[in-house]
Amino acid sequence: MRSRRKRILSFNVWNLVAWISAAAFAGGLVTQVSATPQGDQQAQIEKGRQAVGQACATCHPAIMRMIQAQKNSPEQWRDTVYSMIGRGAEILPDEIEALTAFLAANGGGNRETTGQTPGGGRQGAGRADQQTPEAEGRAILQRNCQQCHDMATATKKLPADDWNAVIAKMMTYGAKLTPADQQKLSGYLNGLAK
């Protein structure tokens, strides 16, 4: 009789353990399935943050300011990552997507744009079309040139050089400027020489 009770008790204990394990496993799956898309994205962004600190900050001490000044799409950020690899950045293949995710999440193009009008301009006094040419040129300089140069270097040239030629040369190195931005930047830099 005792052995029968032991067997029944043992069976019930194992049954209880199995039910608890199954419930815990099922609960873990539900949590994992519901958290996976957002959790994976956050994990990628965190991995990208670490990669930026290791691979980018050595050459770009003001990397966060540079990232926030850019208004790039994820595809443009990916192109930038590949461009930096071509220039010698030590980025591992499994870090490329993580870097892209981090840059896209922290770049200026993804920050909230509260106060925007339907036409895209800001309300009130801060509208882009009211900005002076000097302020526009300086913003272009800070957004584009300071990625690779400090302010003192970015505003100096040899006396024989023309700013248009310098800007054209920088475009061959990967500077991304529209023709209008090139003209505004050239005007700003020529104004500094006076």
C-alpha positions as CSV (number, residue, x, y, z in Angstrom):
1,M,0.0,0.0,0.0
2,R,2.9,2.4,0.8
3,S,4.5,1.7,-2.5
4,R,1.3,2.5,-4.3
5,R,0.9,5.8,-2.4
6,K,4.6,6.6,-3.2
7,R,3.9,5.9,-6.9
8,I,0.7,8.1,-6.9
9,L,2.5,10.9,-5.0
10,S,5.5,10.6,-7.3
11,F,3.2,10.7,-10.3
12,N,1.3,13.7,-9.0
13,V,4.6,15.6,-8.2
14,W,5.9,14.9,-11.7
15,N,2.6,15.9,-13.2
16,L,2.7,19.1,-11.2
17,V,6.3,19.8,-12.2
18,A,5.4,19.2,-15.9
19,W,2.4,21.5,-15.7
20,I,4.4,24.3,-14.0
21,S,7.2,23.9,-16.6
22,A,4.8,23.9,-19.5
23,A,3.1,27.1,-18.1
24,A,6.4,28.8,-17.6
25,F,7.6,27.8,-21.0
26,A,4.3,29.0,-22.7
27,G,4.5,32.3,-20.7
28,G,8.0,32.8,-21.8
29,L,7.1,32.2,-25.4
30,V,4.3,34.7,-25.3
31,T,6.6,37.3,-23.7
32,Q,9.3,36.5,-26.2
33,V,6.9,36.7,-29.2
34,S,5.4,40.0,-28.1
35,A,8.7,41.6,-27.3
36,T,10.8,40.3,-30.2
37,P,10.3,43.0,-32.9
38,Q,10.8,45.9,-30.6
39,G,13.3,44.1,-28.4
40,D,15.4,43.1,-31.5
41,Q,15.3,46.7,-32.7
42,Q,16.5,48.0,-29.3
43,A,19.2,45.4,-29.2
44,Q,20.4,46.4,-32.7
45,I,20.4,50.1,-31.6
46,E,22.4,49.3,-28.5
47,K,24.9,47.2,-30.4
48,G,25.2,50.1,-32.9
49,R,25.8,52.6,-30.0
50,Q,28.7,50.4,-28.8
51,A,30.1,50.1,-32.3
52,V,29.9,53.9,-32.8
53,G,31.9,54.3,-29.6
54,Q,34.5,51.8,-30.7
55,A,34.8,52.4,-34.4
56,C,33.7,56.0,-35.0
57,A,34.7,58.0,-32.0
58,T,38.4,57.5,-32.6
59,C,38.3,59.7,-35.7
60,H,35.2,61.7,-34.9
61,P,35.4,63.0,-31.3
62,A,32.1,64.9,-31.7
63,I,30.3,62.0,-33.3
64,M,26.9,62.5,-31.6
65,R,26.8,66.1,-32.7
66,M,27.6,65.0,-36.2
67,I,25.0,62.3,-36.2
68,Q,22.3,64.7,-34.9
69,A,23.1,67.3,-37.5
70,Q,22.5,64.8,-40.4
71,K,19.0,64.2,-41.8
72,N,19.7,60.9,-43.6
73,S,17.5,58.0,-44.4
74,P,18.6,54.5,-43.2
75,E,19.9,53.8,-46.8
76,Q,22.0,57.0,-46.7
77,W,23.4,56.0,-43.3
78,R,24.2,52.5,-44.6
79,D,26.1,54.2,-47.5
80,T,27.9,56.4,-45.0
81,V,28.9,53.3,-43.0
82,Y,30.3,51.6,-46.2
83,S,32.1,54.8,-47.1
84,M,33.8,54.8,-43.7
85,I,34.7,51.2,-44.1
86,G,36.3,52.2,-47.4
87,R,38.3,54.8,-45.6
88,G,39.6,52.3,-43.1
89,A,37.1,52.2,-40.3
90,E,37.3,48.9,-38.5
91,I,33.7,47.9,-38.6
92,L,32.8,44.2,-38.5
93,P,30.2,42.8,-41.0
94,D,27.7,42.0,-38.3
95,E,27.9,45.6,-37.0
96,I,26.8,47.3,-40.3
97,E,23.1,46.9,-39.7
98,A,23.4,47.7,-36.0
99,L,25.3,50.9,-36.9
100,T,22.7,51.8,-39.5
101,A,19.9,51.3,-37.0
102,F,21.6,53.4,-34.3
103,L,22.5,56.2,-36.8
104,A,18.9,56.3,-38.2
105,A,17.4,56.3,-34.7
106,N,19.6,59.2,-33.6
107,G,20.1,61.2,-36.7
108,G,18.5,64.6,-37.2
109,G,16.0,63.4,-39.7
110,N,14.2,61.2,-37.1
111,R,13.9,63.7,-34.3
112,E,10.4,64.9,-33.7
113,T,9.6,68.0,-35.6
114,T,7.0,69.7,-33.4
115,G,5.9,73.1,-34.5
116,Q,6.0,72.1,-38.2
117,T,3.5,73.6,-40.5
118,P,1.9,71.5,-43.2
119,G,4.3,73.0,-45.8
120,G,7.3,71.8,-43.8
121,G,8.5,75.1,-42.4
122,R,8.5,76.0,-38.7
123,Q,5.9,78.3,-37.4
124,G,6.9,81.8,-36.3
125,A,10.3,83.5,-36.5
126,G,12.5,80.4,-37.0
127,R,11.4,79.7,-40.6
128,A,14.2,78.6,-42.9
129,D,13.3,81.0,-45.7
130,Q,13.9,83.9,-43.2
131,Q,17.4,82.7,-42.4
132,T,20.3,84.9,-43.5
133,P,22.6,83.6,-46.2
134,E,25.5,83.8,-43.7
135,A,23.5,81.6,-41.2
136,E,22.6,79.1,-44.0
137,G,26.2,78.9,-45.2
138,R,27.4,78.4,-41.6
139,A,24.8,75.6,-41.0
140,I,25.9,73.8,-44.2
141,L,29.5,74.1,-43.1
142,Q,28.7,72.7,-39.6
143,R,26.5,69.9,-41.0
144,N,28.8,68.7,-43.8
145,C,32.4,69.9,-43.4
146,Q,32.8,69.4,-39.7
147,Q,32.2,65.7,-40.2
148,C,35.9,65.4,-41.2
149,H,37.4,68.8,-40.3
150,D,37.4,71.0,-37.3
151,M,36.1,74.6,-37.8
152,A,39.6,76.2,-38.1
153,T,40.6,73.7,-40.8
154,A,37.3,73.8,-42.6
155,T,37.5,77.6,-43.1
156,K,41.1,77.8,-44.3
157,K,42.5,77.4,-47.8
158,L,45.6,78.2,-49.7
159,P,45.5,81.7,-51.2
160,A,45.7,80.4,-54.7
161,D,42.7,78.0,-54.2
162,D,39.1,79.0,-55.1
163,W,36.4,77.9,-52.6
164,N,34.4,76.5,-55.5
165,A,37.3,74.2,-56.5
166,V,37.8,73.2,-52.8
167,I,34.1,72.3,-52.5
168,A,34.2,70.4,-55.8
169,K,37.2,68.4,-54.5
170,M,35.5,67.7,-51.3
171,M,32.5,66.4,-53.3
172,T,34.8,63.8,-54.8
173,Y,35.7,62.7,-51.3
174,G,32.1,62.0,-50.5
175,A,30.7,65.4,-49.3
176,K,27.0,65.4,-50.1
177,L,25.8,68.9,-51.1
178,T,23.1,70.0,-53.5
179,P,24.1,72.7,-56.1
180,A,22.2,75.3,-54.0
181,D,24.1,74.2,-50.9
182,Q,27.4,74.4,-52.7
183,Q,26.6,78.0,-53.8
184,K,25.6,79.0,-50.3
185,L,28.6,77.4,-48.7
186,S,31.0,79.1,-51.2
187,G,29.4,82.4,-50.6
188,Y,29.7,82.0,-46.8
189,L,33.4,80.9,-47.0
190,N,34.3,83.7,-49.5
191,G,32.7,86.1,-47.0
192,L,34.9,84.9,-44.2
193,A,38.0,85.9,-46.2
194,K,37.0,89.6,-46.3
